[in-house]
Amino acid sequence: MKNVFKKGLWENHPIFKQLLGMCPTLAVTTSAINGLSMGLAIIFVLNFSSGIVSLIRKFIPPQVRIAVYTIIIATFVTLADLFLKAFFPSISKALGPYVPLIVVNCIILGRAEAFSSKNPPKLALLDSLGVSLGFLWGLVLLGSLRELLGAGTIFGIKVLGDFFEKWVVMVLPAGAFLVLGFLVGVINYIERKRR
């Protein structure tokens, strides 16, 4: 059970190893708070949908399983989206259409199909928690690096002084690709050193 949880945190990391969920990963990580907010939305949606899918897995006819998973996921995505709009309108605006697009996020649907539909709720929740926490730390790291280099701040707190020349490219889409490529390279290097 421990391995099920740990796989999503590092070994099968959704962003840096499997390169899944690239749309929100590249689009919303202009700041650490955006990465954190999207990561928390993913944690909510993935864990609740995985739990429900696992609980009802034996009652879903194989012919309609993907449609049922999508409806379950869409329910929790709607709740997350409405919560953000009601209580955190500025974050909701910053994340834009990427919260509603969680419905079709390959991480969520993939975990429902590949793991939750085949395992009991306890294992499904451990798996979804590991994967969603892995996704969260990946988004926060990416957003923090982009915010640091693009604005000199992390979570809006000034880290680099006035001497620092802001790298405008980091707040643009190209910056997301550059930082992601750098982080994938670093993680691959770490993996090779560990072997």
C-alpha positions as CSV (number, residue, x, y, z in Angstrom):
1,M,0.0,0.0,0.0
2,K,2.9,2.3,0.7
3,N,4.2,1.8,-2.8
4,V,0.8,2.6,-4.3
5,F,1.0,6.0,-2.6
6,K,4.6,6.8,-3.3
7,K,4.5,6.0,-7.1
8,G,2.6,9.1,-7.9
9,L,4.9,11.3,-5.8
10,W,8.1,10.5,-7.8
11,E,8.4,7.2,-9.7
12,N,5.4,7.8,-11.9
13,H,5.1,11.5,-11.5
14,P,2.3,12.8,-13.7
15,I,4.2,15.9,-14.9
16,F,7.9,15.1,-14.9
17,K,7.8,11.4,-15.8
18,Q,4.6,10.7,-17.7
19,L,4.1,14.3,-19.1
20,L,0.4,14.2,-18.5
21,G,-1.8,17.2,-17.9
22,M,0.3,19.5,-19.9
23,C,-2.4,22.0,-20.7
24,P,-3.0,23.3,-17.1
25,T,0.7,22.6,-16.3
26,L,2.0,25.0,-18.9
27,A,-0.9,27.5,-18.9
28,V,-1.6,28.3,-15.2
29,T,1.9,28.1,-13.7
30,T,2.7,31.7,-14.2
31,S,2.8,32.0,-10.4
32,A,3.1,29.8,-7.4
33,I,-0.4,30.6,-6.1
34,N,-1.9,29.6,-9.5
35,G,0.0,26.3,-9.3
36,L,-1.1,25.7,-5.8
37,S,-4.7,26.6,-6.6
38,M,-4.9,24.3,-9.6
39,G,-3.1,21.5,-7.6
40,L,-5.7,21.8,-4.8
41,A,-8.5,21.6,-7.3
42,I,-7.0,18.5,-8.8
43,I,-6.6,16.9,-5.4
44,F,-10.3,17.5,-4.6
45,V,-11.5,16.2,-8.0
46,L,-9.2,13.2,-8.3
47,N,-9.6,11.9,-4.8
48,F,-13.4,12.2,-4.7
49,S,-13.9,10.9,-8.2
50,S,-11.5,8.0,-7.6
51,G,-13.3,7.0,-4.4
52,I,-16.7,7.1,-6.1
53,V,-15.5,5.1,-9.1
54,S,-13.9,2.5,-6.9
55,L,-17.1,2.2,-4.8
56,I,-19.4,1.6,-7.8
57,R,-16.9,-0.2,-10.1
58,K,-18.8,-3.5,-9.9
59,F,-22.1,-1.9,-10.9
60,I,-21.0,0.0,-14.0
61,P,-21.6,-1.8,-17.3
62,P,-18.4,-1.9,-19.3
63,Q,-20.1,-0.3,-22.4
64,V,-20.8,3.0,-20.5
65,R,-17.9,3.1,-18.0
66,I,-16.1,6.1,-19.6
67,A,-19.4,8.1,-19.8
68,V,-20.1,7.3,-16.2
69,Y,-16.5,8.3,-15.1
70,T,-16.9,11.6,-17.0
71,I,-20.2,12.4,-15.3
72,I,-18.7,11.7,-11.9
73,I,-15.6,13.8,-12.6
74,A,-17.7,16.6,-14.1
75,T,-19.7,16.8,-10.9
76,F,-16.7,17.3,-8.7
77,V,-15.1,19.7,-11.2
78,T,-18.3,21.8,-11.2
79,L,-18.2,21.9,-7.4
80,A,-14.5,23.0,-7.5
81,D,-15.2,25.6,-10.1
82,L,-18.2,27.1,-8.3
83,F,-16.2,27.1,-5.0
84,L,-13.4,29.1,-6.6
85,K,-15.8,31.5,-8.3
86,A,-17.7,32.1,-5.0
87,F,-14.8,32.4,-2.5
88,F,-11.7,33.2,-4.6
89,P,-12.9,35.1,-7.7
90,S,-9.4,36.5,-8.6
91,I,-7.9,33.0,-8.6
92,S,-10.8,31.7,-10.6
93,K,-10.3,34.4,-13.1
94,A,-6.5,33.7,-13.3
95,L,-7.1,30.0,-13.8
96,G,-9.7,30.8,-16.5
97,P,-11.1,27.8,-18.5
98,Y,-8.5,25.4,-17.1
99,V,-10.6,24.5,-14.0
100,P,-13.6,23.3,-16.1
101,L,-11.1,21.5,-18.4
102,I,-10.1,19.2,-15.5
103,V,-13.1,17.1,-16.7
104,V,-11.1,16.0,-19.7
105,N,-7.7,15.9,-17.9
106,C,-6.0,12.7,-18.8
107,I,-4.6,12.3,-15.3
108,I,-8.1,12.2,-13.8
109,L,-9.7,10.0,-16.4
110,G,-6.6,7.8,-16.6
111,R,-6.5,7.1,-12.9
112,A,-10.3,6.2,-12.9
113,E,-9.8,3.8,-15.8
114,A,-6.5,2.3,-15.0
115,F,-6.6,2.0,-11.2
116,S,-9.8,3.0,-9.4
117,S,-12.1,0.9,-11.6
118,K,-10.0,-2.2,-10.8
119,N,-9.2,-1.7,-7.1
120,P,-11.0,-1.3,-3.7
121,P,-11.6,2.2,-2.4
122,K,-8.7,2.1,0.1
123,L,-6.1,1.5,-2.6
124,A,-7.8,3.8,-5.1
125,L,-7.7,6.7,-2.6
126,L,-4.0,6.0,-1.8
127,D,-3.2,6.0,-5.5
128,S,-5.2,9.2,-6.2
129,L,-3.7,11.0,-3.2
130,G,-0.2,10.1,-4.3
131,V,-0.8,11.2,-7.9
132,S,-2.6,14.4,-6.9
133,L,0.0,15.4,-4.4
134,G,2.7,14.7,-7.0
135,F,0.8,16.9,-9.4
136,L,0.5,19.6,-6.8
137,W,4.2,19.8,-5.9
138,G,5.0,19.8,-9.6
139,L,2.7,22.7,-10.3
140,V,3.9,24.7,-7.3
141,L,7.6,24.1,-8.2
142,L,7.0,25.1,-11.8
143,G,5.0,28.1,-10.8
144,S,7.5,29.2,-8.2
145,L,10.4,29.1,-10.6
146,R,8.5,31.0,-13.2
147,E,7.3,33.6,-10.7
148,L,10.8,33.9,-9.2
149,L,12.5,34.5,-12.5
150,G,9.7,36.5,-14.1
151,A,8.8,38.8,-11.2
152,G,11.4,38.2,-8.5
153,T,8.7,37.0,-6.1
154,I,7.3,33.7,-4.8
155,F,3.7,33.6,-3.6
156,G,3.7,37.4,-4.2
157,I,6.5,37.9,-1.6
158,K,9.6,39.7,-2.9
159,V,12.6,37.4,-2.9
160,L,15.0,39.0,-5.3
161,G,16.0,42.6,-4.8
162,D,15.8,45.5,-7.2
163,F,19.1,44.4,-8.7
164,F,17.4,41.5,-10.4
165,E,16.5,41.9,-14.1
166,K,13.2,40.2,-14.6
167,W,13.0,37.6,-17.3
168,V,9.9,38.5,-19.1
169,V,9.9,35.2,-21.1
170,M,9.1,33.4,-17.8
171,V,5.6,34.8,-17.6
172,L,5.0,33.9,-21.3
173,P,4.1,30.5,-22.6
174,A,7.7,30.0,-23.8
175,G,8.9,30.3,-20.2
176,A,6.7,27.4,-19.2
177,F,8.3,25.1,-21.8
178,L,11.8,26.3,-20.8
179,V,11.3,25.6,-17.1
180,L,9.4,22.3,-17.7
181,G,12.2,21.1,-20.0
182,F,14.8,22.1,-17.4
183,L,13.0,20.3,-14.6
184,V,12.5,17.2,-16.6
185,G,16.2,17.2,-17.4
186,V,17.1,17.6,-13.7
187,I,14.8,14.8,-12.6
188,N,16.1,12.5,-15.3
189,Y,19.7,13.3,-14.1
190,I,18.7,12.6,-10.5
191,E,17.2,9.2,-11.6
192,R,20.4,8.2,-13.5
193,K,22.5,9.1,-10.5
194,R,20.3,6.9,-8.2
195,R,20.7,3.8,-10.4
